């Protein structure tokens, strides 16, 4: 299981329609302590909400004095976020923020924010299957759905 010093973070984001009203949710686990974060937008995309969830969670980690310097394990059900930040982003930056197809990278503003946070924190990324009964992934999905409803 996780080392007790590791902060465990779950994130999720989504939309009703794509684009449409969106929401994101995150849970930060510090031992038995649980911090829940959520937010949303009236008009956004699923990928923007997935990225925002990760950004907001890592911002919270980076600004909490008790969490400074601790390793972070981020669990996301978004291959887009996990693969983007751990693999694809190096090529995008090398290619002037263009994809392999020479098109501008979508959501560059959010990728740059996530990259800055990832570069400053000891983060390990892990993909988890969505809607598979994983407790905190389900909690994040529920937070996300509440925000979508609020932003309709």
N, C-alpha and C positions, 0 to 999 in steps of 0.2 A: 504494500500500500504506500501512500505518500509519506515522505519524510515529514515529521511534525512541524518543521520550520518552513515548509513550502506553503505558500499561499495558493489556494486552488480557486480558479476563476472559471465560471461558466458564462457564456454569452450567447445571445440569439437575437435575431432581428427579422422583421418581415413586413409585408404590406397586404392591404386588401385591394387588389388590382395592382398592376406594376407598369407604370407608376400609379400611386394612390395614397390614401392615408396609411402611415406606417408607424411602427413602434419597435423599440428595442428593450431588452432586459439583460441584466447581468447580476450574478451572485458571486460575492467574494467570500471565501471560507477561510477563516483564520482559526484553526483548531475547531472548537465548538461554536465560535462566534460567526454569525452570518450577516453579511451586509448586502442588501438588495438595492439595485439601482434600476431606473427605467426612465424612458422619455419617448418622444415621438415627434412626428411632423405631419402636417396636413397633406402635403404632396411630395412624395419621395419614391425611392425604389427599394426593393428588397435588398439589393447589394449595399446600398448606402446605409441601410439600417443595420445590416450585419457588421459592417465596418464601424459604424458609430458605437455599437455595443462594445466592441473590443477597445476602441479608443477611450470611451468613458470609463470602462473598468480599469484600464491601465493608467489613466489620469488619476483615478482615485487611489490606486496603489502608490503612484509616484508622489502624491501630495500628503500621504498619511505617514507621519513620523514613525509610527510603530511598525510600519511595513517596509521602511527604507532598507535597501540592500538584501532583502530576502528573495530567494528564488520563487518564481511564479510559474505555475502550470496553468495554461489557458486551454479550456476545452470548448470547441466550437463545432457546430454541425454544418458549418459552411466551408466546403472545400475551396471556394473562391477566396475567403479570408486566409485560411491556413496556407494554401499553396501560393497565394499572392505574396504574402509577407515573408515566407520562408524560401521561396524559389523565384517566382516570376519577377519580383521587384528589381532584382539585380540587373536583369536584362533590360527592363524598362528604363532604368536610370542610365545604363550604358548606351541605350539607343535614344536618349533625349526624350524620355517618356512617350515612346512609341511602342506599339505592340509588334509582334513578329510580322504582322500583316501591314506594318507601317502606318497604322491608324493611331490617333491619340489615345492614351490610356484613359479609360473612363474612371471617374472618381479620384482623379489625381490628387485633389486637395485632401481627401481623407487618407489616401495611401501615404502621402507625405507626413501627415500627423501621426499615423500608426507607425511608420518607419522611425520617426524621431523617438517615440516612446519605446519601441522595441529595441532600438540601439542603446537606450539609456538604462534598460532593465534586464535582469537575467531571466528571460522568458523562454519557456519550452511550450511549443504549440502541439495540440493533440486534437485530431478530428474525432468526433463521436457521431454515431448515427442519430438523426433527429427522430422524434416521435417513436422512440424505442423503449420507453419506460425508464430512462436514466433520470433519476430524481431531479437533479438540479438543472438538467437540460429542459425538463418539463416545467420546472418553476420559471425558468427564463422565458419559455414559450408562453406561459400564462401571463407573465408581466408584459410581454410583447403584445399579446392579444388585448389586454386591458388598455394599453396605450393606443392601439389601432382604433378601438371603440371610442376612446376619448377624442381622437383626432378626426373622426368622421365628420 
